[in-house]
Amino acid sequence: MNNEQVMTCRSCEGTTFASGKVSNGHAKLMPLGMTFSTGSSLIYTFCKECGEVSSIKVKDPGKF
Ligand SMILES: [Zn+2]
């Protein structure tokens, strides 16, 4: 989870980013038409300068 690519914020051109995970029920991404026991957290990568989200990843795409 630490592949340090050089990214540049498209909003402020900052180069410092942080990642956060959305989980705990509320913002899980669920496959359509499947049971509640599946689904995946989303990982957001955002600029630490201005908060622009540069990337949203599904943590467990294999569940879909
Ligand atoms: Zn920025």
N, CA, C, O and the ligand as a Tripos MOL2 file, in Angstrom:
@<TRIPOS>MOLECULE
protein
  257   255    65     0     0
PROTEIN
NO_CHARGES

@<TRIPOS>ATOM
      1 N           0.8290   -1.1970    0.0000 N.3       1 MET1
      2 CA          0.0000    0.0000    0.0000 C.3       1 MET1
      3 C           0.8680    1.2540    0.0000 C.2       1 MET1
      4 O           0.3440    2.3660    0.0550 O.2       1 MET1
      5 N           2.1730    1.0920   -0.0600 N.am      2 ASN2
      6 CA          3.0520    2.2530   -0.0740 C.3       2 ASN2
      7 C           3.8230    2.3860   -1.3740 C.2       2 ASN2
      8 O           5.0480    2.5050   -1.3640 O.2       2 ASN2
      9 N           3.1240    2.3680   -2.4750 N.am      3 ASN3
     10 CA          3.8370    2.6220   -3.7250 C.3       3 ASN3
     11 C           3.8760    4.1250   -3.9610 C.2       3 ASN3
     12 O           2.8990    4.7320   -4.4010 O.2       3 ASN3
     13 N           5.0010    4.6920   -3.6640 N.am      4 GLU4
     14 CA          5.1610    6.1380   -3.7160 C.3       4 GLU4
     15 C           5.3630    6.6230   -5.1420 C.2       4 GLU4
     16 O           6.4930    6.7900   -5.6010 O.2       4 GLU4
     17 N           4.2780    6.8430   -5.8220 N.am      5 GLN5
     18 CA          4.4050    7.4410   -7.1420 C.3       5 GLN5
     19 C           4.4550    8.9500   -6.9690 C.2       5 GLN5
     20 O           3.9580    9.4930   -5.9820 O.2       5 GLN5
     21 N           5.0510    9.6070   -7.9210 N.am      6 VAL6
     22 CA          5.0230   11.0590   -7.8910 C.3       6 VAL6
     23 C           3.7000   11.5090   -8.4980 C.2       6 VAL6
     24 O           3.4570   11.3560   -9.6960 O.2       6 VAL6
     25 N           2.8740   12.0540   -7.6610 N.am      7 MET7
     26 CA          1.5930   12.5580   -8.1380 C.3       7 MET7
     27 C           1.5740   14.0730   -7.9590 C.2       7 MET7
     28 O           2.2360   14.6220   -7.0790 O.2       7 MET7
     29 N           0.8230   14.7110   -8.7870 N.am      8 THR8
     30 CA          0.6620   16.1470   -8.6660 C.3       8 THR8
     31 C          -0.8300   16.4570   -8.5950 C.2       8 THR8
     32 O          -1.6180   15.9760   -9.4100 O.2       8 THR8
     33 N          -1.1930   17.2470   -7.6320 N.am      9 CYS9
     34 CA         -2.5940   17.6230   -7.4770 C.3       9 CYS9
     35 C          -3.0580   18.4260   -8.6780 C.2       9 CYS9
     36 O          -2.3980   19.3820   -9.0860 O.2       9 CYS9
     37 N          -4.1940   18.0400   -9.2420 N.am     10 ARG10
     38 CA         -4.6850   18.7660  -10.4100 C.3      10 ARG10
     39 C          -5.2990   20.1000  -10.0210 C.2      10 ARG10
     40 O          -5.5790   20.9360  -10.8800 O.2      10 ARG10
     41 N          -5.5050   20.2940   -8.7420 N.am     11 SER11
     42 CA         -6.1280   21.5320   -8.2960 C.3      11 SER11
     43 C          -5.0970   22.5740   -7.8590 C.2      11 SER11
     44 O          -5.1640   23.7270   -8.2850 O.2      11 SER11
     45 N          -4.1340   22.1700   -7.0010 N.am     12 CYS12
     46 CA         -3.1870   23.1460   -6.4760 C.3      12 CYS12
     47 C          -1.7420   22.8120   -6.8290 C.2      12 CYS12
     48 O          -0.8250   23.5450   -6.4600 O.2      12 CYS12
     49 N          -1.5380   21.7020   -7.5470 N.am     13 GLU13
     50 CA         -0.2080   21.2420   -7.9430 C.3      13 GLU13
     51 C           0.6590   20.8420   -6.7620 C.2      13 GLU13
     52 O           1.8810   20.7600   -6.8900 O.2      13 GLU13
     53 N           0.0480   20.5950   -5.6280 N.am     14 GLY14
     54 CA          0.7840   20.0610   -4.4940 C.3      14 GLY14
     55 C           1.2030   18.6270   -4.7600 C.2      14 GLY14
     56 O           0.6230   17.9440   -5.6040 O.2      14 GLY14
     57 N           2.2100   18.1800   -4.0370 N.am     15 THR15
     58 CA          2.7010   16.8210   -4.2510 C.3      15 THR15
     59 C           2.6450   15.9750   -2.9850 C.2      15 THR15
     60 O           3.2090   14.8820   -2.9390 O.2      15 THR15
     61 N           1.9750   16.4720   -1.9750 N.am     16 THR16
     62 CA          1.8530   15.7080   -0.7430 C.3      16 THR16
     63 C           0.4550   15.1120   -0.6540 C.2      16 THR16
     64 O          -0.5440   15.8300   -0.6300 O.2      16 THR16
     65 N           0.4080   13.7920   -0.6050 N.am     17 PHE17
     66 CA         -0.8800   13.1290   -0.5950 C.3      17 PHE17
     67 C          -1.0120   12.2290    0.6250 C.2      17 PHE17
     68 O          -0.0120   11.7930    1.1960 O.2      17 PHE17
     69 N          -2.2270   11.9600    1.0110 N.am     18 ALA18
     70 CA         -2.5090   11.0210    2.0860 C.3      18 ALA18
     71 C          -3.6290   10.1070    1.6170 C.2      18 ALA18
     72 O          -4.3860   10.4470    0.7090 O.2      18 ALA18
     73 N          -3.7230    8.9460    2.2460 N.am     19 SER19
     74 CA         -4.7690    8.0010    1.8900 C.3      19 SER19
     75 C          -5.6560    7.7360    3.0820 C.2      19 SER19
     76 O          -5.2020    7.7380    4.2260 O.2      19 SER19
     77 N          -6.9070    7.5100    2.8060 N.am     20 GLY20
     78 CA         -7.8360    7.1660    3.8660 C.3      20 GLY20
     79 C          -8.7990    6.1140    3.3890 C.2      20 GLY20
     80 O          -9.0970    6.0190    2.1980 O.2      20 GLY20
     81 N          -9.2860    5.3240    4.3240 N.am     21 LYS21
     82 CA        -10.1900    4.2410    3.9890 C.3      21 LYS21
     83 C         -11.5850    4.5930    4.4800 C.2      21 LYS21
     84 O         -11.7530    5.0950    5.5910 O.2      21 LYS21
     85 N         -12.5690    4.3320    3.6570 N.am     22 VAL22
     86 CA        -13.9510    4.5050    4.0740 C.3      22 VAL22
     87 C         -14.5130    3.1250    4.3650 C.2      22 VAL22
     88 O         -14.5390    2.2630    3.4860 O.2      22 VAL22
     89 N         -14.9580    2.9130    5.5800 N.am     23 SER23
     90 CA        -15.4730    1.5890    5.9340 C.3      23 SER23
     91 C         -16.5200    1.7300    7.0230 C.2      23 SER23
     92 O         -17.1820    2.7640    7.1160 O.2      23 SER23
     93 N         -16.6730    0.7260    7.8290 N.am     24 ASN24
     94 CA        -17.6330    0.7270    8.9270 C.3      24 ASN24
     95 C         -19.0710    0.9340    8.4560 C.2      24 ASN24
     96 O         -19.8380    1.6990    9.0400 O.2      24 ASN24
     97 N         -19.4000    0.2330    7.3940 N.am     25 GLY25
     98 CA        -20.8100    0.1900    7.0250 C.3      25 GLY25
     99 C         -21.2950    1.2970    6.1280 C.2      25 GLY25
    100 O         -21.8800    1.0240    5.0790 O.2      25 GLY25
    101 N         -21.0740    2.5240    6.5010 N.am     26 HIS26
    102 CA        -21.7420    3.6170    5.8150 C.3      26 HIS26
    103 C         -21.4060    3.7350    4.3420 C.2      26 HIS26
    104 O         -22.3030    3.8400    3.5060 O.2      26 HIS26
    105 N         -20.1350    3.7190    4.0190 N.am     27 ALA27
    106 CA        -19.7630    4.0600    2.6510 C.3      27 ALA27
    107 C         -19.1210    2.8980    1.9130 C.2      27 ALA27
    108 O         -18.2910    3.0940    1.0250 O.2      27 ALA27
    109 N         -19.5050    1.7140    2.2780 N.am     28 LYS28
    110 CA        -18.9920    0.5820    1.5130 C.3      28 LYS28
    111 C         -19.6520    0.5290    0.1490 C.2      28 LYS28
    112 O         -20.8230    0.8700   -0.0110 O.2      28 LYS28
    113 N         -18.8820    0.0980   -0.8170 N.am     29 LEU29
    114 CA        -19.4080   -0.1030   -2.1530 C.3      29 LEU29
    115 C         -19.9070   -1.5370   -2.2560 C.2      29 LEU29
    116 O         -19.1440   -2.4830   -2.0610 O.2      29 LEU29
    117 N         -21.1890   -1.6930   -2.5620 N.am     30 MET30
    118 CA        -21.7850   -3.0180   -2.5920 C.3      30 MET30
    119 C         -22.0790   -3.4400   -4.0150 C.2      30 MET30
    120 O         -22.5190   -2.6230   -4.8250 O.2      30 MET30
    121 N         -21.8420   -4.7100   -4.3340 N.am     31 PRO31
    122 CA        -22.2310   -5.1960   -5.6550 C.3      31 PRO31
    123 C         -23.7490   -5.1670   -5.7850 C.2      31 PRO31
    124 O         -24.4610   -5.4500   -4.8210 O.2      31 PRO31
    125 N         -24.2360   -4.8370   -6.9420 N.am     32 LEU32
    126 CA        -25.6720   -4.8250   -7.1620 C.3      32 LEU32
    127 C         -26.2150   -6.2520   -7.1030 C.2      32 LEU32
    128 O         -25.6190   -7.1760   -7.6560 O.2      32 LEU32
    129 N         -27.3310   -6.4180   -6.4380 N.am     33 GLY33
    130 CA        -28.0190   -7.6960   -6.4420 C.3      33 GLY33
    131 C         -27.3560   -8.7700   -5.6040 C.2      33 GLY33
    132 O         -27.6760   -9.9490   -5.7530 O.2      33 GLY33
    133 N         -26.4380   -8.3890   -4.7240 N.am     34 MET34
    134 CA        -25.8200   -9.4060   -3.8880 C.3      34 MET34
    135 C         -26.1470   -9.1620   -2.4310 C.2      34 MET34
    136 O         -26.7550   -8.1500   -2.0820 O.2      34 MET34
    137 N         -25.7420  -10.0900   -1.5850 N.am     35 THR35
    138 CA        -26.1320  -10.0150   -0.1830 C.3      35 THR35
    139 C         -25.3530   -8.9430    0.5630 C.2      35 THR35
    140 O         -24.3830   -8.3870    0.0490 O.2      35 THR35
    141 N         -25.7860   -8.6680    1.7650 N.am     36 PHE36
    142 CA        -25.1650   -7.6230    2.5590 C.3      36 PHE36
    143 C         -23.7950   -8.0120    3.0960 C.2      36 PHE36
    144 O         -23.0500   -7.1640    3.5850 O.2      36 PHE36
    145 N         -23.4660   -9.2930    3.0040 N.am     37 SER37
    146 CA        -22.2110   -9.7100    3.6270 C.3      37 SER37
    147 C         -21.0010   -9.4040    2.7590 C.2      37 SER37
    148 O         -19.8650   -9.5310    3.2160 O.2      37 SER37
    149 N         -21.2260   -9.0060    1.5270 N.am     38 THR38
    150 CA        -20.0960   -8.6970    0.6770 C.3      38 THR38
    151 C         -19.9180   -7.1840    0.5850 C.2      38 THR38
    152 O         -20.5410   -6.4280    1.3300 O.2      38 THR38
    153 N         -19.1020   -6.7750   -0.2940 N.am     39 GLY39
    154 CA        -18.8540   -5.3480   -0.4440 C.3      39 GLY39
    155 C         -17.4140   -5.0430   -0.0990 C.2      39 GLY39
    156 O         -16.6880   -5.8850    0.4290 O.2      39 GLY39
    157 N         -17.0220   -3.8410   -0.4020 N.am     40 SER40
    158 CA        -15.6260   -3.4780   -0.2190 C.3      40 SER40
    159 C         -15.5070   -2.0650    0.3050 C.2      40 SER40
    160 O         -16.3270   -1.1970    0.0060 O.2      40 SER40
    161 N         -14.4720   -1.8530    1.0890 N.am     41 SER41
    162 CA        -14.1370   -0.4920    1.4880 C.3      41 SER41
    163 C         -13.5960    0.2700    0.2890 C.2      41 SER41
    164 O         -13.1270   -0.3230   -0.6820 O.2      41 SER41
    165 N         -13.6670    1.5580    0.3700 N.am     42 LEU42
    166 CA        -13.0760    2.4270   -0.6410 C.3      42 LEU42
    167 C         -11.8660    3.1240   -0.0500 C.2      42 LEU42
    168 O         -11.8770    3.5520    1.1050 O.2      42 LEU42
    169 N         -10.8220    3.2320   -0.8590 N.am     43 ILE43
    170 CA         -9.6220    3.9270   -0.4090 C.3      43 ILE43
    171 C          -9.4760    5.2280   -1.1890 C.2      43 ILE43
    172 O          -9.3710    5.2310   -2.4160 O.2      43 ILE43
    173 N          -9.4710    6.3020   -0.4680 N.am     44 TYR44
    174 CA         -9.3470    7.6230   -1.0760 C.3      44 TYR44
    175 C          -7.9150    8.1190   -0.9280 C.2      44 TYR44
    176 O          -7.3200    8.0270    0.1450 O.2      44 TYR44
    177 N          -7.3780    8.6380   -2.0050 N.am     45 THR45
    178 CA         -6.0880    9.3150   -1.9380 C.3      45 THR45
    179 C          -6.3330   10.7770   -2.2600 C.2      45 THR45
    180 O          -6.9110   11.1150   -3.2930 O.2      45 THR45
    181 N          -5.8880   11.6280   -1.3680 N.am     46 PHE46
    182 CA         -6.2220   13.0410   -1.5270 C.3      46 PHE46
    183 C          -5.0280   13.9290   -1.2360 C.2      46 PHE46
    184 O          -4.0980   13.5410   -0.5290 O.2      46 PHE46
    185 N          -5.0730   15.1120   -1.7900 N.am     47 CYS47
    186 CA         -4.0340   16.1190   -1.6040 C.3      47 CYS47
    187 C          -4.0750   16.6580   -0.1810 C.2      47 CYS47
    188 O          -5.1310   17.0590    0.3090 O.2      47 CYS47
    189 N          -2.9340   16.6670    0.4720 N.am     48 LYS48
    190 CA         -2.9070   17.1950    1.8330 C.3      48 LYS48
    191 C          -2.9150   18.7150    1.8690 C.2      48 LYS48
    192 O          -3.1210   19.3140    2.9240 O.2      48 LYS48
    193 N          -2.6960   19.3280    0.7370 N.am     49 GLU49
    194 CA         -2.7050   20.7900    0.6880 C.3      49 GLU49
    195 C          -4.1260   21.3320    0.6030 C.2      49 GLU49
    196 O          -4.5110   22.2130    1.3720 O.2      49 GLU49
    197 N          -4.8910   20.8070   -0.3250 N.am     50 CYS50
    198 CA         -6.2090   21.3990   -0.5680 C.3      50 CYS50
    199 C          -7.3540   20.4020   -0.4270 C.2      50 CYS50
    200 O          -8.5180   20.8010   -0.4140 O.2      50 CYS50
    201 N          -7.0430   19.1240   -0.3210 N.am     51 GLY51
    202 CA         -8.0940   18.1380   -0.1230 C.3      51 GLY51
    203 C          -8.6680   17.5440   -1.3910 C.2      51 GLY51
    204 O          -9.5800   16.7200   -1.3220 O.2      51 GLY51
    205 N          -8.1660   17.9350   -2.5330 N.am     52 GLU52
    206 CA         -8.6430   17.3740   -3.7940 C.3      52 GLU52
    207 C          -8.4060   15.8640   -3.8040 C.2      52 GLU52
    208 O          -7.2950   15.4030   -3.5420 O.2      52 GLU52
    209 N          -9.4430   15.1070   -4.1030 N.am     53 VAL53
    210 CA         -9.2880   13.6540   -4.1700 C.3      53 VAL53
    211 C          -8.7190   13.2730   -5.5280 C.2      53 VAL53
    212 O          -9.3020   13.5870   -6.5660 O.2      53 VAL53
    213 N          -7.5860   12.5990   -5.5140 N.am     54 SER54
    214 CA         -6.9470   12.2520   -6.7800 C.3      54 SER54
    215 C          -7.3150   10.8460   -7.2190 C.2      54 SER54
    216 O          -7.2230   10.5230   -8.4040 O.2      54 SER54
    217 N          -7.7300   10.0090   -6.2810 N.am     55 SER55
    218 CA         -7.9740    8.6180   -6.6240 C.3      55 SER55
    219 C          -8.9440    8.0000   -5.6350 C.2      55 SER55
    220 O          -8.8450    8.2290   -4.4290 O.2      55 SER55
    221 N          -9.8660    7.2290   -6.1410 N.am     56 ILE56
    222 CA        -10.7290    6.4190   -5.2800 C.3      56 ILE56
    223 C         -10.5940    4.9850   -5.7510 C.2      56 ILE56
    224 O         -10.8680    4.6790   -6.9120 O.2      56 ILE56
    225 N         -10.1780    4.1140   -4.8650 N.am     57 LYS57
    226 CA        -10.0050    2.7220   -5.2460 C.3      57 LYS57
    227 C         -10.9110    1.8210   -4.4400 C.2      57 LYS57
    228 O         -11.1630    2.0610   -3.2600 O.2      57 LYS57
    229 N         -11.4000    0.7750   -5.0970 N.am     58 VAL58
    230 CA        -12.1160   -0.2790   -4.4140 C.3      58 VAL58
    231 C         -11.0770   -1.2250   -3.8030 C.2      58 VAL58
    232 O         -10.2300   -1.7620   -4.5170 O.2      58 VAL58
    233 N         -11.1420   -1.4230   -2.5110 N.am     59 LYS59
    234 CA        -10.0990   -2.1990   -1.8490 C.3      59 LYS59
    235 C         -10.1180   -3.6620   -2.2560 C.2      59 LYS59
    236 O          -9.0590   -4.2670   -2.4220 O.2      59 LYS59
    237 N         -11.2790   -4.2310   -2.4180 N.am     60 ASP60
    238 CA        -11.3760   -5.6570   -2.7340 C.3      60 ASP60
    239 C         -12.1830   -5.8870   -4.0000 C.2      60 ASP60
    240 O         -13.3140   -6.3700   -3.9300 O.2      60 ASP60
    241 N         -11.6300   -5.5530   -5.1480 N.am     61 PRO61
    242 CA        -12.3920   -5.6950   -6.3930 C.3      61 PRO61
    243 C         -12.7610   -7.1390   -6.6840 C.2      61 PRO61
    244 O         -13.7010   -7.3970   -7.4360 O.2      61 PRO61
    245 N         -12.0440   -8.0750   -6.1040 N.am     62 GLY62
    246 CA        -12.3520   -9.4890   -6.3210 C.3      62 GLY62
    247 C         -13.6990   -9.9190   -5.7840 C.2      62 GLY62
    248 O         -14.1910  -10.9900   -6.1370 O.2      62 GLY62
    249 N         -14.3040   -9.1050   -4.9380 N.am     63 LYS63
    250 CA        -15.6140   -9.4590   -4.3840 C.3      63 LYS63
    251 C         -16.7420   -9.1910   -5.3710 C.2      63 LYS63
    252 O         -17.8850   -9.5780   -5.1280 O.2      63 LYS63
    253 N         -16.4340   -8.5440   -6.4630 N.am     64 PHE64
    254 CA        -17.4960   -8.1620   -7.4050 C.3      64 PHE64
    255 C         -17.5700   -9.1010   -8.5980 C.2      64 PHE64
    256 O         -18.4100   -8.9150   -9.4790 O.2      64 PHE64
    257 ZN         -4.1400   20.1610   -3.9260 Zn       65 ZN65
@<TRIPOS>BOND
     1     1     2 1
     2     2     3 1
     3     3     4 2
     4     3     5 am
     5     5     6 1
     6     6     7 1
     7     7     8 2
     8     7     9 am
     9     9    10 1
    10    10    11 1
    11    11    12 2
    12    11    13 am
    13    13    14 1
    14    14    15 1
    15    15    16 2
    16    15    17 am
    17    17    18 1
    18    18    19 1
    19    19    20 2
    20    19    21 am
    21    21    22 1
    22    22    23 1
    23    23    24 2
    24    23    25 am
    25    25    26 1
    26    26    27 1
    27    27    28 2
    28    27    29 am
    29    29    30 1
    30    30    31 1
    31    31    32 2
    32    31    33 am
    33    33    34 1
    34    34    35 1
    35    35    36 2
    36    35    37 am
    37    37    38 1
    38    38    39 1
    39    39    40 2
    40    39    41 am
    41    41    42 1
    42    42    43 1
    43    43    44 2
    44    43    45 am
    45    45    46 1
    46    46    47 1
    47    47    48 2
    48    47    49 am
    49    49    50 1
    50    50    51 1
    51    51    52 2
    52    51    53 am
    53    53    54 1
    54    54    55 1
    55    55    56 2
    56    55    57 am
    57    57    58 1
    58    58    59 1
    59    59    60 2
    60    59    61 am
    61    61    62 1
    62    62    63 1
    63    63    64 2
    64    63    65 am
    65    65    66 1
    66    66    67 1
    67    67    68 2
    68    67    69 am
    69    69    70 1
    70    70    71 1
    71    71    72 2
    72    71    73 am
    73    73    74 1
    74    74    75 1
    75    75    76 2
    76    75    77 am
    77    77    78 1
    78    78    79 1
    79    79    80 2
    80    79    81 am
    81    81    82 1
    82    82    83 1
    83    83    84 2
    84    83    85 am
    85    85    86 1
    86    86    87 1
    87    87    88 2
    88    87    89 am
    89    89    90 1
    90    90    91 1
    91    91    92 2
    92    91    93 am
    93    93    94 1
    94    94    95 1
    95    95    96 2
    96    95    97 am
    97    97    98 1
    98    98    99 1
    99    99   100 2
   100    99   101 am
   101   101   102 1
   102   102   103 1
   103   103   104 2
   104   103   105 am
   105   105   106 1
   106   106   107 1
   107   107   108 2
   108   107   109 am
   109   109   110 1
   110   110   111 1
   111   111   112 2
   112   111   113 am
   113   113   114 1
   114   114   115 1
   115   115   116 2
   116   115   117 am
   117   117   118 1
   118   118   119 1
   119   119   120 2
   120   119   121 am
   121   121   122 1
   122   122   123 1
   123   123   124 2
   124   123   125 am
   125   125   126 1
   126   126   127 1
   127   127   128 2
   128   127   129 am
   129   129   130 1
   130   130   131 1
   131   131   132 2
   132   131   133 am
   133   133   134 1
   134   134   135 1
   135   135   136 2
   136   135   137 am
   137   137   138 1
   138   138   139 1
   139   139   140 2
   140   139   141 am
   141   141   142 1
   142   142   143 1
   143   143   144 2
   144   143   145 am
   145   145   146 1
   146   146   147 1
   147   147   148 2
   148   147   149 am
   149   149   150 1
   150   150   151 1
   151   151   152 2
   152   151   153 am
   153   153   154 1
   154   154   155 1
   155   155   156 2
   156   155   157 am
   157   157   158 1
   158   158   159 1
   159   159   160 2
   160   159   161 am
   161   161   162 1
   162   162   163 1
   163   163   164 2
   164   163   165 am
   165   165   166 1
   166   166   167 1
   167   167   168 2
   168   167   169 am
   169   169   170 1
   170   170   171 1
   171   171   172 2
   172   171   173 am
   173   173   174 1
   174   174   175 1
   175   175   176 2
   176   175   177 am
   177   177   178 1
   178   178   179 1
   179   179   180 2
   180   179   181 am
   181   181   182 1
   182   182   183 1
   183   183   184 2
   184   183   185 am
   185   185   186 1
   186   186   187 1
   187   187   188 2
   188   187   189 am
   189   189   190 1
   190   190   191 1
   191   191   192 2
   192   191   193 am
   193   193   194 1
   194   194   195 1
   195   195   196 2
   196   195   197 am
   197   197   198 1
   198   198   199 1
   199   199   200 2
   200   199   201 am
   201   201   202 1
   202   202   203 1
   203   203   204 2
   204   203   205 am
   205   205   206 1
   206   206   207 1
   207   207   208 2
   208   207   209 am
   209   209   210 1
   210   210   211 1
   211   211   212 2
   212   211   213 am
   213   213   214 1
   214   214   215 1
   215   215   216 2
   216   215   217 am
   217   217   218 1
   218   218   219 1
   219   219   220 2
   220   219   221 am
   221   221   222 1
   222   222   223 1
   223   223   224 2
   224   223   225 am
   225   225   226 1
   226   226   227 1
   227   227   228 2
   228   227   229 am
   229   229   230 1
   230   230   231 1
   231   231   232 2
   232   231   233 am
   233   233   234 1
   234   234   235 1
   235   235   236 2
   236   235   237 am
   237   237   238 1
   238   238   239 1
   239   239   240 2
   240   239   241 am
   241   241   242 1
   242   242   243 1
   243   243   244 2
   244   243   245 am
   245   245   246 1
   246   246   247 1
   247   247   248 2
   248   247   249 am
   249   249   250 1
   250   250   251 1
   251   251   252 2
   252   251   253 am
   253   253   254 1
   254   254   255 1
   255   255   256 2
@<TRIPOS>SUBSTRUCTURE
     1 MET1         2 RESIDUE 1 A MET
     2 ASN2         6 RESIDUE 1 A ASN
     3 ASN3        10 RESIDUE 1 A ASN
     4 GLU4        14 RESIDUE 1 A GLU
     5 GLN5        18 RESIDUE 1 A GLN
     6 VAL6        22 RESIDUE 1 A VAL
     7 MET7        26 RESIDUE 1 A MET
     8 THR8        30 RESIDUE 1 A THR
     9 CYS9        34 RESIDUE 1 A CYS
    10 ARG10       38 RESIDUE 1 A ARG
    11 SER11       42 RESIDUE 1 A SER
    12 CYS12       46 RESIDUE 1 A CYS
    13 GLU13       50 RESIDUE 1 A GLU
    14 GLY14       54 RESIDUE 1 A GLY
    15 THR15       58 RESIDUE 1 A THR
    16 THR16       62 RESIDUE 1 A THR
    17 PHE17       66 RESIDUE 1 A PHE
    18 ALA18       70 RESIDUE 1 A ALA
    19 SER19       74 RESIDUE 1 A SER
    20 GLY20       78 RESIDUE 1 A GLY
    21 LYS21       82 RESIDUE 1 A LYS
    22 VAL22       86 RESIDUE 1 A VAL
    23 SER23       90 RESIDUE 1 A SER
    24 ASN24       94 RESIDUE 1 A ASN
    25 GLY25       98 RESIDUE 1 A GLY
    26 HIS26      102 RESIDUE 1 A HIS
    27 ALA27      106 RESIDUE 1 A ALA
    28 LYS28      110 RESIDUE 1 A LYS
    29 LEU29      114 RESIDUE 1 A LEU
    30 MET30      118 RESIDUE 1 A MET
    31 PRO31      122 RESIDUE 1 A PRO
    32 LEU32      126 RESIDUE 1 A LEU
    33 GLY33      130 RESIDUE 1 A GLY
    34 MET34      134 RESIDUE 1 A MET
    35 THR35      138 RESIDUE 1 A THR
    36 PHE36      142 RESIDUE 1 A PHE
    37 SER37      146 RESIDUE 1 A SER
    38 THR38      150 RESIDUE 1 A THR
    39 GLY39      154 RESIDUE 1 A GLY
    40 SER40      158 RESIDUE 1 A SER
    41 SER41      162 RESIDUE 1 A SER
    42 LEU42      166 RESIDUE 1 A LEU
    43 ILE43      170 RESIDUE 1 A ILE
    44 TYR44      174 RESIDUE 1 A TYR
    45 THR45      178 RESIDUE 1 A THR
    46 PHE46      182 RESIDUE 1 A PHE
    47 CYS47      186 RESIDUE 1 A CYS
    48 LYS48      190 RESIDUE 1 A LYS
    49 GLU49      194 RESIDUE 1 A GLU
    50 CYS50      198 RESIDUE 1 A CYS
    51 GLY51      202 RESIDUE 1 A GLY
    52 GLU52      206 RESIDUE 1 A GLU
    53 VAL53      210 RESIDUE 1 A VAL
    54 SER54      214 RESIDUE 1 A SER
    55 SER55      218 RESIDUE 1 A SER
    56 ILE56      222 RESIDUE 1 A ILE
    57 LYS57      226 RESIDUE 1 A LYS
    58 VAL58      230 RESIDUE 1 A VAL
    59 LYS59      234 RESIDUE 1 A LYS
    60 ASP60      238 RESIDUE 1 A ASP
    61 PRO61      242 RESIDUE 1 A PRO
    62 GLY62      246 RESIDUE 1 A GLY
    63 LYS63      250 RESIDUE 1 A LYS
    64 PHE64      254 RESIDUE 1 A PHE
    65 ZN65       257 GROUP 0 **** ****
